[in-house]
């Protein structure tokens, strides 16, 4: 097991190097000179040259890359060209917002997707199965940014039930001191129920929006995994022994169908980090996604480099953890 | 075409597949007929007086922030979105197919390098990679095609590589090799035709994903630039113009059409998978 983990970790090194190299090179080809953007339209050529010198943009690409890599290992991702704030500090304050949103979306996907998939499998080819699978097909086809706008229109503008954007209301935000940066958890830790209600109400619409695709995919995978398992001999034996249907489905079948479901959930978690860019933009959610997007528009190289590398590394690590979790879900699996 | 072919028979039994095929044909026809049947001229028929008008007999989908007829805009938007989706899938599939064939057939260091390239591309969430690529090449229809196409490449590499891995050990390939056939001949004559079924299914399903990604780039302001009508860009205009919520028709219709397009390709892809992949 440990040998396998070590082997997988070593295998990550070339991929991580490739990620950093790809991001570094791609961003160097962006049209427009960040020195000119920063110095402004009225800057003289001397001022622009001095700024290029100061930012290290006039050095050879290879030197710039190694400098970037060396700094990355020391968690020094540079400062934002626009705000001057260290990139690592921005990541530290923002990652919790993105993860809170992602975890909430994943929880919705699991809580509704698995039961929907189980129900569809148990009622195979009946109307409930058809309705659920048609719904899941619609779920993977709907653009999340559009769904977000519709939800805001319905629940925030028309019904006025939920806030349209942001993470916390102005009033709650003034008196609230976060501890971990996960606002829901912080409100619970501080036993502050009004703030808890406020942050949860802010989380509902973006989390629902972001959860649509994983929910649909989890439902589909659960259905197909359950259908595979439900035809196995041991299920027939359990039924023949008189085990109640509920126990057969949840204790015998679902437990064994968990492996592909677990893989899907892990992979979707990584994909959600990408989807967060669109959702965060619609809901003015102060996470990593909207920050990277602002960085791209402003040609803020360090912000984009740092943000994209952060998400890619988290994505790769999550995929590794998903692989390693196979043995926990299915002890029959042996690592080599 | 042999209508009694088992794959066609299986497809005819797939209700969802048939709905997907009809929807796809209808969308393609709509896109082709746009210049002939357009209700309004987008360049000429715009006026401040008619801006943000609700759906009516004159403007079935209402008008947008520039007073243009939304039905005409959406109609042309289907054209742009279809062009982007089909071209990007074609681009990604061809490059992925070539790299997958080469890596799977020759293995060795070629396979290692292609595998590394695939792992790196897969390490980025797809929309994030597409955003970075479009930014590098500056937003336009062409750059969206390239960006969405590049995001698709690793999927085709993996798929082709896995199919080639199993095919290259089959007896008919070994027989061709024993008869002195060159690698190029074996790949083109024996391996490529046998790999096409899963690729066709994947390409259909990918067209739906590509439509979503391209519209997502448009929504972020990184898609087709004005005056080219594009469905994601229409949503972005309404969102950034501040009238997405006060004039909901400006978002409802473009979004509905994007959903319909993606749904059509997903249904068709599911139907084709049932028809072509006998394991399913």
Interface residues (C-beta under 8 A of the other chain):
Chain A: X14 X15 X18 X19 X22 X23 X26 X27 X29 X30 X31 X137 X138 X140 X141 X142 X143 X145 X146 X147 X149 X150 X152 X153 X157 X270 X271 X273 X274 X275 X277 X278 X281 X282 X292 X293 X296 X297 X304 X308 X311 X312 X315 X316
Chain B: X16 X116 X117 X119 X120 X123 X124 X125 X126 X127 X128 X131 X132 X133 X135 X136 X138 X208 X212 X215 X216 X219 X220 X221 X232 X235 X239 X244 X245 X248 X251 X252 X254 X255 X258 X259 X262 X263 X266 X267 X270
